[in-house]
Amino acid sequence: MNRTTTTLAVLLALLAGLSACAVRNVPPAASAETRIVTDVWGREVRIPAEVRTIVALGSGAPRIAAYLGVVDMMAGSERMDAETFSVLRDFNPVHHQTFRALPIVGRGGGSGNNNAYPEELIKLAPDVILAAFSPEAADELFFQTHIPVVSVRYFSVNFIDDSFYRAVRVFAEVVGARERGEEVLSFIQGHKAELQRRTYGIPGGEKPRVYAGAVTFNGRRGFSGTYSNFGPLMAINALNVADEAGMEGFFEANLEHVVLWDPDVIFLDPGNMDLVNAEYAANPAFFNSLRAVREGRVYAMPAFNFAATNVTYALMNAYFAGTVLFPERFAGVDIARISAEILTFFLGENTFDVMARNGLSFGRVTIGE
């Protein structure tokens, strides 16, 4: 092989490599008008100029579709939402029948891994896949389907953190719902400010000490499951005793520490009360040693994290906790009424009674009953 032939072969190989890289972001109709969006990981993805059909995959993506009012753009649904009616995902009761009628295109869940069904996606050929996946998983799914994959992954950190805001803005840009996206974020900001306003300036010595137990984290948990930096309590500047443990996020509290903390008020996830009641039957002395239990200051407060953050439930929890901990500051706030406002804004329907009928209710509870 002479020098000219060798050079030509190298150039062809380089061009082939560049073409392979470029294909990564080209939509199925490569000749159509396109635009480039940047996803939550900073990946630049080329998508059709006008997006008509989407698939929302992974933890939180179908929820954002519901909040933005674009579920009708979905060409397929995940098995998790189609086969199971569940109030644990705030959007599911409203859209379950729609999901059931769509082809199944993925397993669902919150791992961030690629658990989609590539063959089904290829058959449906949506314009864009919006996936709450890691960047590696998003790339993998693109190479499997050659359909643009935009990541909208967000995390359940503290109280509706910035990753959620980024995900909403990316999703809204893709589907042409920027105005609604900003309305959603403004609604959240308005309620955050209202919660802060109501609880600003309360001296620490006047605040009850609070424990949030039986929280749901990667599954159901008993009494010791708790959070430091627990979002709804942060939103109202409450004194969360779990913050004193020096842990970050979810952890299993040492029961001896809970006795030492001796909280004034306890909030428990009603979906896990069967676990707590079984623990009470095995060790009633522990529970009866706690002042909050003896004085009847134990309250049900539904889990707000399930397949990422249910923003509706997070806001509702903060208002409910405020009415319990700071009744004077939250005078006039009725949990059913404020919940109706929040649920209707995000989902177009008030599902407060549906939540209660399916075990997610607010109010005083008695451990052991």
ROVEXTOR-676651 format. One line per field, with one value per residue (C-alpha): residue in three letters; x, y, z. Coordinates in nm, 3 decimals, m for minus. Example, Ala and Ser with C-alpha at 12.3 -4.5 7.8 and 13.67 -1.06 7.14 Angstrom:
REM ROVEXTOR-676651
residu = (ala,ser)
u = (1.230,1.367)
v = (m0.450,m0.106)
w = (0.780,0.714)
This chain:
REM ROVEXTOR-676651
residu = (met,asn,arg,thr,thr,thr,thr,leu,ala,val,leu,leu,ala,leu,leu,ala,gly,leu,ser,ala,cys,ala,val,arg,asn,val,pro,pro,ala,ala,ser,ala,glu,thr,arg,ile,val,thr,asp,val,trp,gly,arg,glu,val,arg,ile,pro,ala,glu,val,arg,thr,ile,val,ala,leu,gly,ser,gly,ala,pro,arg,ile,ala,ala,tyr,leu,gly,val,val,asp,met,met,ala,gly,ser,glu,arg,met,asp,ala,glu,thr,phe,ser,val,leu,arg,asp,phe,asn,pro,val,his,his,gln,thr,phe,arg,ala,leu,pro,ile,val,gly,arg,gly,gly,gly,ser,gly,asn,asn,asn,ala,tyr,pro,glu,glu,leu,ile,lys,leu,ala,pro,asp,val,ile,leu,ala,ala,phe,ser,pro,glu,ala,ala,asp,glu,leu,phe,phe,gln,thr,his,ile,pro,val,val,ser,val,arg,tyr,phe,ser,val,asn,phe,ile,asp,asp,ser,phe,tyr,arg,ala,val,arg,val,phe,ala,glu,val,val,gly,ala,arg,glu,arg,gly,glu,glu,val,leu,ser,phe,ile,gln,gly,his,lys,ala,glu,leu,gln,arg,arg,thr,tyr,gly,ile,pro,gly,gly,glu,lys,pro,arg,val,tyr,ala,gly,ala,val,thr,phe,asn,gly,arg,arg,gly,phe,ser,gly,thr,tyr,ser,asn,phe,gly,pro,leu,met,ala,ile,asn,ala,leu,asn,val,ala,asp,glu,ala,gly,met,glu,gly,phe,phe,glu,ala,asn,leu,glu,his,val,val,leu,trp,asp,pro,asp,val,ile,phe,leu,asp,pro,gly,asn,met,asp,leu,val,asn,ala,glu,tyr,ala,ala,asn,pro,ala,phe,phe,asn,ser,leu,arg,ala,val,arg,glu,gly,arg,val,tyr,ala,met,pro,ala,phe,asn,phe,ala,ala,thr,asn,val,thr,tyr,ala,leu,met,asn,ala,tyr,phe,ala,gly,thr,val,leu,phe,pro,glu,arg,phe,ala,gly,val,asp,ile,ala,arg,ile,ser,ala,glu,ile,leu,thr,phe,phe,leu,gly,glu,asn,thr,phe,asp,val,met,ala,arg,asn,gly,leu,ser,phe,gly,arg,val,thr,ile,gly,glu)
u = (0.000,0.153,0.151,m0.146,m0.357,m0.267,m0.355,m0.689,m0.771,m0.693,m0.911,m1.199,m1.168,m1.169,m1.475,m1.655,m1.575,m1.701,m2.021,m2.079,m2.040,m2.273,m2.545,m2.573,m2.790,m2.970,m3.346,m3.508,m3.618,m3.271,m3.384,m3.646,m3.582,m3.409,m3.291,m3.046,m3.140,m2.910,m3.028,m2.973,m2.629,m2.512,m2.557,m2.643,m2.916,m3.051,m3.431,m3.704,m3.790,m4.147,m4.200,m4.537,m4.487,m4.277,m4.207,m4.135,m3.919,m3.771,m3.816,m4.000,m4.030,m4.399,m4.470,m4.325,m4.533,m4.841,m4.742,m4.687,m5.016,m4.860,m4.955,m5.153,m4.819,m4.704,m4.689,m4.612,m4.600,m4.398,m4.521,m4.502,m4.770,m4.980,m5.030,m5.057,m5.298,m5.106,m5.152,m4.784,m4.714,m4.931,m4.998,m5.098,m5.460,m5.537,m5.371,m5.379,m5.643,m5.445,m5.130,m5.315,m5.423,m5.071,m4.809,m4.559,m4.213,m4.020,m4.018,m4.010,m3.841,m3.586,m3.244,m3.139,m3.037,m3.167,m3.465,m3.652,m3.771,m3.579,m3.774,m4.105,m3.963,m3.836,m4.185,m4.351,m4.081,m4.164,m3.997,m3.807,m3.749,m3.743,m3.571,m3.476,m3.158,m2.789,m2.592,m2.445,m2.791,m2.928,m2.645,m2.701,m3.071,m2.996,m2.755,m3.017,m3.300,m3.149,m3.424,m3.306,m3.282,m3.296,m3.228,m3.460,m3.337,m3.391,m3.328,m3.525,m3.289,m3.412,m3.723,m3.781,m3.422,m3.267,m3.236,m3.616,m3.622,m3.363,m3.555,m3.883,m3.720,m3.551,m3.873,m4.077,m3.829,m3.848,m4.229,m4.297,m4.447,m4.213,m4.495,m4.655,m4.313,m4.249,m4.601,m4.522,m4.194,m4.347,m4.626,m4.366,m4.162,m4.471,m4.562,m4.203,m4.202,m4.540,m4.417,m4.103,m4.304,m4.530,m4.242,m3.980,m3.835,m3.976,m3.718,m3.565,m3.679,m4.042,m4.025,m4.138,m3.878,m3.993,m3.918,m4.031,m4.030,m4.138,m4.038,m4.038,m3.691,m3.616,m3.909,m4.115,m3.953,m4.035,m4.026,m3.647,m3.643,m3.591,m3.430,m3.201,m3.278,m3.633,m3.786,m4.129,m3.972,m3.699,m3.967,m4.117,m3.792,m3.887,m3.650,m3.590,m3.417,m3.266,m3.049,m2.859,m2.736,m2.473,m2.608,m2.700,m3.038,m3.204,m3.075,m3.197,m3.207,m3.073,m3.375,m3.169,m3.104,m3.476,m3.537,m3.272,m3.418,m3.766,m3.943,m4.248,m4.418,m4.384,m4.488,m4.523,m4.592,m4.943,m4.845,m4.604,m4.818,m4.858,m4.481,m4.482,m4.772,m4.590,m4.285,m4.509,m4.645,m4.289,m4.159,m4.435,m4.205,m3.992,m4.286,m4.453,m4.131,m4.170,m4.352,m4.514,m4.670,m4.792,m4.941,m5.105,m4.896,m4.832,m4.957,m4.987,m4.808,m4.791,m4.463,m4.371,m4.082,m4.177,m4.016,m3.866,m4.040,m4.416,m4.402,m4.772,m4.732,m4.415,m4.599,m4.905,m4.687,m4.517,m4.852,m4.985,m4.673,m4.708,m5.064,m4.951,m4.628,m4.715,m5.096,m5.100,m4.882,m5.102,m5.437,m5.697,m5.504,m5.722,m5.523,m5.807,m5.855,m5.486,m5.433,m5.718,m5.554,m5.214,m5.337,m5.568,m5.295,m5.042,m5.269,m5.591,m5.787,m5.831,m5.731,m5.729,m6.016,m5.863,m5.542,m5.731,m5.929,m5.603,m5.420,m5.254,m5.428,m5.336,m5.427,m5.365,m5.284,m5.242,m4.947,m5.051,m5.407)
v = (0.000,0.337,0.657,0.809,0.499,0.487,0.853,0.807,0.506,0.701,0.994,0.763,0.600,0.938,1.051,0.731,0.788,1.144,1.032,0.774,1.040,1.280,1.015,1.019,1.328,1.306,1.244,0.975,1.225,1.362,1.578,1.765,2.095,2.046,2.232,2.155,2.137,2.090,1.840,1.833,1.672,1.928,1.682,1.861,1.670,1.741,1.707,1.794,2.163,2.071,1.781,1.608,1.275,1.182,0.901,0.983,0.725,0.682,0.832,1.164,1.206,1.103,1.329,1.632,1.546,1.554,1.882,2.043,1.908,1.715,1.357,1.357,1.376,1.045,0.757,0.491,0.437,0.242,m0.084,0.069,0.328,0.126,m0.183,m0.031,0.230,0.403,0.723,0.701,0.870,1.181,1.190,0.825,0.840,1.117,0.952,0.581,0.499,0.686,0.496,0.164,0.232,0.303,0.053,m0.047,0.092,0.039,m0.109,0.217,0.294,0.530,0.374,0.609,0.307,0.225,m0.001,0.086,m0.162,m0.053,m0.268,m0.116,0.236,0.170,0.052,0.362,0.604,0.901,1.228,1.245,1.027,1.227,1.001,1.045,0.851,0.895,1.039,0.695,0.534,0.809,0.754,0.379,0.415,0.648,0.397,0.124,0.322,0.615,0.828,1.148,1.094,1.402,1.343,1.513,1.338,1.519,1.428,1.424,1.644,1.878,2.069,2.068,2.142,2.308,1.980,1.972,2.326,2.233,1.920,2.111,2.377,2.118,1.917,2.229,2.345,2.011,1.990,2.360,2.429,2.696,2.921,2.641,2.538,2.882,2.890,2.566,2.698,3.032,2.849,2.652,2.962,3.147,2.875,2.842,3.214,3.191,2.908,3.104,3.419,3.240,3.090,3.362,3.486,3.225,3.189,2.843,2.810,2.843,2.571,2.214,1.942,1.716,1.362,1.234,0.855,0.556,0.757,0.581,0.553,0.284,0.095,0.094,0.165,0.123,0.385,0.434,0.537,0.913,1.206,1.485,1.797,1.671,1.888,1.980,2.061,2.270,2.465,2.589,2.629,2.351,2.186,1.838,1.629,1.405,1.698,1.651,1.305,1.440,1.224,1.340,1.256,0.923,0.703,0.451,0.627,0.459,0.412,0.513,0.844,0.890,0.842,1.105,1.342,1.282,1.485,1.697,1.594,1.286,1.260,0.913,0.795,0.644,0.397,0.235,0.233,m0.145,m0.175,0.073,m0.104,m0.436,m0.272,m0.134,m0.483,m0.612,m0.320,m0.106,0.024,0.212,0.392,0.469,0.628,0.904,1.218,1.270,0.923,0.966,1.307,1.203,1.428,1.174,1.262,1.093,1.274,1.097,1.009,1.265,1.076,0.786,0.756,1.101,1.392,1.437,1.814,1.829,1.613,1.794,2.128,1.978,1.820,2.151,2.324,2.041,2.035,2.412,2.383,2.128,2.293,2.662,2.683,3.059,3.123,2.895,3.010,2.984,2.723,2.420,2.121,1.995,2.336,2.413,2.059,2.100,2.417,2.250,1.926,2.100,2.337,2.061,1.780,1.945,1.745,1.738,1.388,1.462,1.222,0.957,0.981,0.936,0.637,0.470,0.524,0.864,1.087,1.364,1.378,1.245,0.872,0.633,0.398,0.040,0.063)
w = (0.000,m0.107,0.100,m0.089,m0.039,0.331,0.381,0.207,0.425,0.743,0.631,0.553,0.892,1.066,0.872,0.961,1.328,1.316,1.145,1.415,1.685,1.503,1.470,1.851,1.843,1.510,1.523,1.308,1.043,0.982,0.692,0.899,1.074,1.405,1.714,1.992,2.359,2.657,2.916,3.293,3.249,2.992,2.703,2.379,2.198,1.851,1.840,1.589,1.574,1.661,1.900,1.870,2.048,2.348,2.589,2.955,3.130,3.476,3.817,3.794,3.416,3.386,3.685,3.506,3.199,3.423,3.589,3.248,3.113,2.824,2.908,2.581,2.395,2.544,2.293,2.554,2.929,3.182,3.332,3.680,3.596,3.354,3.568,3.916,4.049,4.327,4.526,4.621,4.286,4.295,3.920,3.885,4.007,3.757,3.455,3.533,3.273,3.008,3.098,3.086,2.728,2.602,2.483,2.753,2.675,2.999,3.346,3.546,3.875,4.019,3.961,3.683,3.476,3.131,3.195,2.875,2.613,2.300,2.054,2.162,2.139,1.787,1.684,1.829,1.706,1.933,1.840,2.171,2.475,2.801,3.051,3.416,3.342,3.412,3.117,3.044,3.044,2.819,2.571,2.580,2.502,2.211,2.056,2.099,1.938,1.743,1.895,2.071,2.448,2.675,3.044,3.295,3.608,3.938,4.299,4.623,4.823,5.096,4.986,4.607,4.512,4.206,4.018,3.992,3.854,3.589,3.491,3.451,3.233,3.009,2.973,2.902,2.636,2.457,2.449,2.388,2.730,2.866,2.987,3.187,3.318,3.458,3.606,3.790,3.927,4.025,4.210,4.406,4.483,4.599,4.846,4.966,5.038,5.213,5.438,5.525,5.594,5.838,6.037,6.016,6.342,6.581,6.863,6.888,7.247,7.138,6.874,6.948,6.892,6.611,6.491,6.148,6.151,5.940,5.633,5.298,5.142,4.884,5.030,5.346,5.685,6.049,6.324,6.313,5.946,5.945,5.764,5.858,5.654,5.613,5.343,5.487,5.824,5.660,5.473,5.801,5.998,6.238,6.488,6.351,6.620,6.350,6.242,6.569,6.466,6.226,5.943,5.593,5.445,5.522,5.806,6.062,6.399,6.710,6.937,7.240,7.068,7.006,7.380,7.457,7.197,7.348,7.077,7.154,6.829,6.607,6.241,6.086,5.732,5.746,5.475,5.719,6.034,6.020,6.063,6.352,6.521,6.498,6.658,6.933,7.004,7.040,7.250,7.403,7.677,7.426,7.267,7.599,7.723,7.461,7.572,7.231,7.250,7.607,7.532,7.205,6.983,6.707,6.357,6.020,5.736,5.398,5.228,4.963,4.803,4.577,4.235,4.308,4.478,4.474,4.483,4.569,4.878,4.987,4.990,5.160,5.430,5.504,5.553,5.769,5.986,6.024,6.151,6.410,6.526,6.492,6.508,6.568,6.263,6.050,6.182,5.910,5.709,5.643,5.514,5.292,5.132,5.072,4.943,4.695,4.564,4.527,4.373,4.127,4.013,3.944,3.829,3.716,3.972,4.349,4.463,4.836,4.910,4.683,4.885,5.212,5.084,4.984,5.313,5.269,5.521,5.762,6.129,6.476,6.510,6.804,6.785,6.855,6.727)
